[in-house]
């Protein structure tokens, strides 16, 4: 799928490239100006609204809650509404990630990934420490077209960790579960054991790559016991407990996580096959 046309409805002019971004209040901007953004299929005429119309080659998958992705380092847009106009059907979009789009750019419709973020911390569960890793991970999820529908904090107890993991993965309720904390070498660090007791299969490459990629700047990261397993159609990952460690590990895996969820959930054929 490709971007075929960029059309400014307010001045009836075509553009070759546009910068799509968010303002201080989170509002959608086009080249620094507040303007609505719509996507649609080729049509004989386009609305004269004060909006940017992006004409794409495929419309299947453009449902509310889905995403329009232009790839790594490029904009990611969320479908907020499907509108019927005199000239045709258009999907209203809001900017999730900033970036430039240009004519003929490849793009993909993404289904939304449901995610859960579980923080494992004795002190956090008792309210003695503020959890920053969990919220930071939840903030990164939209970059792969995901949103956190579940959040929880539990102590470093295998039974409590596994109870949450089984609940969230039951019936494929959550596609991706991120567990932060409890991956070290201390006697209370039991998160990997909890994942192993719940999971159907281990995905060794994810843990291996996390350690390798982060060890280049932080050699001690090779001591982390972060792993990934599958449970039915859910992918469960154990990440470090610090905000820095958790977010760094998540970022290095971002290019493959969406593809992993697509394959595991059986939705690899939905919308598109593009990954980051």
C-alpha positions in Angstrom: 0.0 0.0 0.0 1.3 3.5 -0.9 0.4 7.1 -0.4 -0.8 8.4 -3.7 -1.7 12.0 -3.0 -1.4 14.8 -0.3 -4.2 17.4 -0.8 -4.9 20.5 1.2 -8.6 21.0 1.0 -8.6 24.6 2.3 -6.5 25.9 -0.5 -7.0 23.1 -3.1 -3.3 22.5 -3.4 -1.3 19.3 -3.6 1.8 18.7 -1.6 4.8 16.5 -2.1 5.8 16.2 1.6 4.1 17.2 4.9 5.2 17.2 8.5 2.5 15.6 10.8 2.9 16.3 14.5 1.3 17.2 17.8 1.0 20.5 19.5 1.6 21.2 23.2 -1.9 20.2 24.1 -1.7 17.0 21.9 -3.7 18.6 19.0 -3.0 17.4 15.5 -0.8 19.8 13.4 0.2 19.8 9.7 3.3 21.8 9.0 2.8 23.7 12.2 -0.8 24.5 11.7 -3.9 23.0 13.3 -5.6 21.0 10.7 -7.7 17.8 10.5 -6.2 14.8 8.7 -8.2 12.3 6.7 -7.3 9.2 4.6 -9.3 7.9 1.7 -9.3 6.0 -1.6 -8.8 7.7 -5.0 -11.9 9.7 -6.0 -12.9 12.2 -8.8 -13.0 15.1 -6.4 -11.9 15.9 -2.8 -13.7 18.0 -0.1 -12.7 21.6 0.2 -12.6 21.3 4.0 -9.8 22.8 6.1 -8.0 19.5 6.3 -5.2 17.4 4.8 -6.5 14.5 2.7 -4.1 11.6 2.2 -5.1 9.3 -0.6 -4.0 5.7 -0.2 -4.2 2.7 -2.5 -6.1 0.5 0.0 -8.9 1.2 2.4 -9.5 -2.2 3.9 -8.4 -2.2 7.5 -9.3 1.5 8.1 -11.5 0.9 11.1 -11.9 3.0 14.2 -9.1 2.2 16.7 -6.8 0.9 13.9 -3.6 2.7 12.9 -2.0 4.0 9.7 1.7 3.4 9.9 4.4 4.9 7.6 7.2 2.8 9.1 10.1 3.3 11.4 10.9 6.9 12.2 7.8 8.1 10.3 4.3 9.2 11.5 1.9 6.8 13.1 -1.8 7.9 13.0 -4.8 6.6 14.9 -8.2 6.2 13.2 -10.7 8.1 15.3 -13.8 8.2 13.1 -15.1 7.0 9.7 -17.0 9.9 8.0 -19.2 9.8 5.0 -18.8 12.9 2.8 -20.3 13.9 -0.5 -17.1 13.0 -2.2 -16.7 9.6 -0.6 -15.8 7.8 2.7 -12.9 9.1 4.7 -11.2 8.1 7.9 -10.4 10.8 10.5 -6.9 10.5 11.9 -5.0 11.9 14.8 -1.2 11.9 15.2 0.3 9.4 17.6 3.9 9.7 16.5 5.4 12.7 14.6 7.2 12.6 11.3 7.3 13.5 7.6 5.2 11.8 4.9 6.0 12.1 1.2 4.2 11.0 -1.9 4.7 7.3 -2.8 5.6 6.5 0.8 4.8 2.9 1.8 2.2 2.6 4.5 0.1 0.0 6.3 -3.1 -0.3 8.2 -2.4 -1.9 11.6 -5.0 -3.6 13.9 -4.7 -2.4 17.5 -2.7 -4.6 19.9 -4.0 -5.0 23.4 -1.4 -4.9 26.1 -1.0 -5.4 29.8 1.8 -3.9 32.0 2.6 -5.8 35.2 5.1 -4.3 37.7 6.7 -6.8 40.1 8.0 -5.1 43.2 7.7 -5.7 46.9 8.0 -2.1 47.8 5.9 -0.9 45.0 3.0 -3.2 46.0 3.2 -1.8 49.5 3.2 1.8 48.3 6.7 2.4 49.5 8.1 3.1 46.1 6.6 4.9 43.1 6.5 2.8 40.0 8.0 4.6 37.1 8.9 1.7 34.8 5.3 0.6 34.3 4.0 4.0 33.2 7.0 4.5 31.0 6.4 1.2 29.2 2.7 2.1 28.7 3.7 5.4 27.2 5.9 3.6 24.6 3.2 1.0 23.5 1.5 3.3 20.9 4.8 3.1 18.9 3.9 -0.4 17.9 0.1 0.3 17.6 -0.6 -1.0 21.1 -2.4 0.3 24.2 -2.4 -0.8 27.8 -5.8 -2.1 28.8 -4.5 -3.8 31.9 -2.2 -2.4 34.6 -1.2 -4.0 38.0 1.5 -4.1 40.7 2.2 -7.3 42.6 4.9 -8.3 45.1 7.8 -10.7 44.2 5.7 -13.8 44.8 5.4 -16.4 42.1 1.8 -17.2 42.9 0.7 -13.6 42.6 2.6 -13.1 39.4 1.2 -16.2 37.7 -2.3 -15.4 38.8 -2.3 -12.1 36.9 -0.6 -13.6 33.9 -3.2 -16.4 33.6 -6.0 -14.0 34.0 -4.7 -11.6 31.3 -3.8 -14.3 28.8 -7.1 -16.2 29.3 -9.2 -16.2 26.2 -6.5 -14.2 24.4 -7.7 -11.1 26.3 -4.3 -9.4 26.1 -2.0 -9.8 23.0 1.2 -8.6 24.7 2.1 -8.7 28.4 5.1 -6.7 29.6 6.4 -7.6 33.1 8.9 -5.3 34.7 10.9 -6.2 37.7 12.2 -9.4 39.4 14.7 -10.4 36.7 17.9 -10.1 38.7 19.9 -12.5 40.8 18.6 -11.8 44.3 16.6 -14.5 46.1 13.4 -12.5 45.8 13.8 -12.2 42.0 11.4 -14.8 40.7 9.7 -13.3 37.6 11.5 -15.6 35.1 10.4 -18.7 37.1 6.8 -17.3 37.1 6.8 -16.9 33.3 8.3 -20.4 32.8 5.6 -22.0 34.9 2.8 -20.2 32.9 4.2 -20.3 29.4 3.6 -22.9 26.7 6.8 -22.1 24.8 10.0 -20.0 25.3 11.0 -17.4 22.7 14.8 -17.4 23.5 15.8 -14.8 20.9 14.0 -12.0 22.6 15.8 -12.3 25.9 19.1 -13.0 24.2 18.8 -9.9 22.0 17.8 -7.7 24.9 21.0 -8.6 26.8 23.3 -8.4 23.8 22.0 -5.0 22.6 21.9 -3.3 26.0 25.3 -4.8 27.1 27.1 -2.6 24.6 26.5 0.4 26.9 25.8 -1.4 30.2 27.9 -4.6 30.6 26.0 -5.6 33.7 22.8 -6.1 31.7 24.1 -9.6 30.8 23.2 -10.5 34.4 19.5 -9.9 33.7 17.4 -13.0 33.4 14.8 -11.4 31.2 12.9 -13.9 29.0 9.9 -14.2 26.8 7.3 -16.9 26.6 4.0 -17.6 24.9 0.8 -18.5 26.7 -2.0 -19.5 24.2 -2.1 -16.5 21.9 -0.4 -14.0 24.3 3.3 -13.0 24.2 4.7 -12.4 27.7 8.0 -10.7 28.3 10.0 -10.1 31.4 11.9 -6.8 31.5 14.2 -5.2 34.0 12.7 -3.3 36.9 14.3 0.1 36.4 12.7 2.6 34.1 15.9 2.9 32.1 16.4 -0.8 31.8 12.8 -1.6 31.0 12.4 1.1 28.3 15.8 0.4 26.7 15.0 -3.3 26.4 11.5 -2.6 25.0 12.9 -0.2 22.4 15.5 -2.6 21.1 12.7 -5.2 20.5 10.2 -2.8 19.0 11.1 -3.7 15.4 10.0 -7.3 15.8 7.3 -7.2 18.5 4.4 -6.3 16.3 5.3 -9.1 13.8 5.5 -11.6 16.7 2.0 -10.6 17.9 0.6 -10.8 14.4 1.9 -14.4 13.9 1.1 -15.6 17.4 -2.5 -14.2 17.4 -3.2 -15.5 13.9 -3.8 -12.0 12.5 -0.8 -11.7 10.3 -3.1 -11.3 7.3 -5.2 -8.5 8.8 -4.6 -5.0 7.5 -0.9 -5.4 6.5 2.3 -7.3 7.0 4.4 -4.2 7.7 6.5 -4.3 10.8 8.8 -2.0 12.6 
